[in-house]
Structures are given as structure tokens and as C-alpha cells.
Amino acid sequence: MKFKDKKDFLTTSELEWNRFLDLLKDLDEKEKLDNSVWGEGWNIRDMMAHIHEWHNMVLRWHKEGAKGTVEMPAPGYKWSETPKLNHDIFERYRTMNLKEAEKKMKSTHGKLFKLAEGLSEKELLEPGQFPWCGKNAITTYLAAAIISHYRWGQKKIKDWKKSRK
């Protein structure tokens, strides 16, 4: 994803975040825990926990990257093993209660957004500003954890809502 400037990135991030949250507003707890929202038994709590964990990974990459080497996407996983990582995230958070998953997701969203706000336009948008990002701009990772995940969540929830009619 390309962004015109810092404002464009922040505005797009907040827009997609609010669209995602808006889809959750009218759902009761039973609906949020319906295991037919996506994939093999995912519910909205699982989606929120998944998004939270991807937020955490980007926060960890940035923190560890300032000190040296970063294991990406997660310790013990290669990028080619992302499906296994996502399944393991699903299993790890499977017993978390709904309110806790939502609280954690909102908290890590706030931390990522604050990180992005605190970066200069150059740091945010230009490749090579952080050694852990390699030849990519940090927005490559921020947008994947924020914007892409919120759009993914929106699509899955909309599809699930349609299938229930």
C-alpha cells in the first residue's frame, strides 16, 4: 500500500479501524462467539485476538529492531509458515474471553497508532529508515497489521452476516 503522506496513512488507518468496529456494534455476545464467522470455527473473538497478536508482533519487531536482530514474523516461524503461525495464534487465544480479546485488540491498536503518530513523515513513509524493515518502509508492516487486518475482518464479518440472512 502506498500513502501520499503521513496524514493519508493515519486517516486510512482510523477509517478502516472505525469501519471494523462499526460492524461489531450491533452484535451481541452470542453472535460474536458464533464459530461460523470464518474458516474452521473462527468467531469474532478469535478475529480480535488474531488482530491483537499481529499488532503485538509489529510492536515487538520495532522494539527489538532498535536493539538489533528481529525474528520475523515470530520466533520459530518463517514467513512461509504464516498459515501455521496463524493457526497457532488461534489455538493460543482460543480460551480467552470476549471482553479480554476486545480490550487487548483496542489497546494494541492504540499503541500501534501512537507509534505511527510519533514517527516523522520520512520515518513513516520512506524505505530503509529502520534496519529491521530492510528495504521496506515501516508502513509495509504497519499497514499489514492495521489496515489489511481491519479490511480482512470487515470482509469476513460482512460475508458471515450475509450468509445468516
Secondary structure, 3 states (H helix, E strand, C coil): CCCCCHHHHHHHHHHHHHHHHHHHHCCCHHHHCCCCCECCCECHHHHHHHHHHHHHHHHHHHHHHCCCCCCCCCCCCCHHHHHHHHHHHHHHHCCCCHHHHHHHHHHHHHHHHHHHHHCCHHHHHCCCCCHHHCCCCHHHHHHHHHHHHHHHHHHHHHHHHHHCC
